[in-house]
Amino acid sequence: EKFRKVSQAYETLSDPDKRKVYDLSGGSYESLRSAASVRLTAQNYQGMVLQSRDVWVIQTFSEVQDASRRAAAHWEQFAADMKKVARFGRIDANLDNDALRL
């Protein structure tokens, strides 16, 4: 257990994106990863969303907000249930702030 915690701390603090979330949250990092949607950034937004003929449903979220944590399971279920109707993407407000301006 102790080794797992040390390993997780090293992984979090050595990754610049995870470290940013860790610092913003006041010392915690638990990823809100999504298996049912793609991560959208300022770099990939135009190519994936704007140049696509697909319908997109986009969620903005923050790793450090309780509301985002509470909604995560609902988002996953909705995205999985509706994957034949639309594509699903997520913008992390802490890590991909530039994508919020697109």
Backbone torsions as a table, in degrees:
resi	resn	phi	psi	omega
1	GLU	NA	-44.8	-179.5
2	LYS	-64.0	-41.9	178.6
3	PHE	-62.8	-40.5	178.9
4	ARG	-61.3	-42.9	179.7
5	LYS	-65.5	-41.8	178.3
6	VAL	-64.3	-42.9	179.2
7	SER	-62.5	-43.1	178.9
8	GLN	-65.3	-40.5	178.4
9	ALA	-63.1	-43.6	178.5
10	TYR	-62.0	-44.8	179.8
11	GLU	-60.9	-43.6	-178.8
12	THR	-67.1	-47.6	-174.2
13	LEU	-77.6	-19.8	-179.9
14	SER	-89.3	-12.5	178.4
15	ASP	-97.9	120.3	-176.4
16	PRO	-57.2	-39.0	179.6
17	ASP	-68.3	-45.8	179.1
18	LYS	-65.7	-35.8	179.4
19	ARG	-64.7	-38.9	179.0
20	LYS	-61.4	-46.6	178.2
21	VAL	-62.8	-42.3	179.1
22	TYR	-57.9	-46.6	-179.4
23	ASP	-66.3	-41.1	179.9
24	LEU	-67.5	-31.0	-176.2
25	SER	-86.9	-2.1	-179.9
26	GLY	78.6	26.4	172.7
27	GLY	111.1	27.6	174.3
28	SER	-141.1	153.8	174.7
29	TYR	-150.6	113.2	172.9
30	GLU	-133.3	110.5	-174.7
31	SER	-63.4	137.9	173.5
32	LEU	-101.9	59.2	-178.7
33	ARG	-69.2	153.9	-178.4
34	SER	-127.0	127.2	176.5
35	ALA	-85.9	-19.3	-173.7
36	ALA	-98.6	-3.2	-178.8
37	SER	-143.8	165.6	-178.4
38	VAL	-103.4	152.5	176.2
39	ARG	-79.3	125.7	177.2
40	LEU	-104.7	136.1	179.8
41	THR	-130.2	172.6	176.1
42	ALA	-61.6	-29.5	-178.0
43	GLN	-76.4	-34.3	-175.3
44	ASN	-107.4	-5.6	-174.6
45	TYR	-60.4	-48.9	-177.5
46	GLN	-61.4	-49.1	-178.1
47	GLY	-65.7	-39.3	-176.4
48	MET	-83.7	-40.0	-173.0
49	VAL	-101.6	-57.9	-173.0
50	LEU	-68.6	-30.5	179.9
51	GLN	-95.5	11.4	-178.9
52	SER	-101.6	150.9	174.5
53	ARG	-94.1	-0.3	-179.2
54	ASP	-78.0	155.3	171.2
55	VAL	-82.4	133.1	-179.5
56	TRP	-117.3	142.1	168.8
57	VAL	-116.7	121.5	-173.2
58	ILE	-119.3	130.8	178.3
59	GLN	-108.1	133.5	168.2
60	THR	-103.3	139.1	-177.3
61	PHE	-148.6	167.2	177.6
62	SER	-134.0	127.1	178.7
63	GLU	-58.1	-26.3	-173.4
64	VAL	-95.3	-1.6	-179.7
65	GLN	-96.2	130.5	178.3
66	ASP	-60.3	-37.0	-179.7
67	ALA	-61.2	-38.6	177.7
68	SER	-65.0	-40.0	179.3
69	ARG	-65.4	-42.0	-179.5
70	ARG	-67.8	-31.9	-177.7
71	ALA	-84.2	-12.3	-172.5
72	ALA	-56.5	-47.8	-178.5
73	ALA	-65.8	-37.2	178.6
74	HIS	-66.5	-41.4	177.7
75	TRP	-61.3	-46.2	-180.0
76	GLU	-58.4	-45.8	-178.8
77	GLN	-64.8	-46.0	-180.0
78	PHE	-61.9	-46.3	-179.2
79	ALA	-63.2	-40.5	178.8
80	ALA	-67.2	-41.7	-179.2
81	ASP	-67.7	-32.1	-173.2
82	MET	-105.1	13.0	-173.8
83	LYS	-63.8	-20.2	177.5
84	LYS	-81.6	-14.7	-176.4
85	VAL	-98.9	-35.8	-174.8
86	ALA	-151.5	164.5	172.3
87	ARG	-97.1	150.2	-175.5
88	PHE	-121.2	133.1	178.8
89	GLY	-134.7	159.6	-179.0
90	ARG	-134.4	140.6	175.0
91	ILE	-116.9	121.0	177.2
92	ASP	-81.9	112.6	-176.1
93	ALA	-63.1	-25.2	179.5
94	ASN	-82.8	-40.6	-174.7
95	LEU	-92.9	-29.3	-173.8
96	ASP	-123.4	48.6	-176.6
97	ASN	-56.7	-35.4	179.7
98	ASP	-63.4	-30.0	179.7
99	ALA	-68.5	-22.2	179.0
100	LEU	-70.3	-17.7	-178.2
101	ARG	-90.4	-3.9	-175.4
102	LEU	-79.5	NA	NA
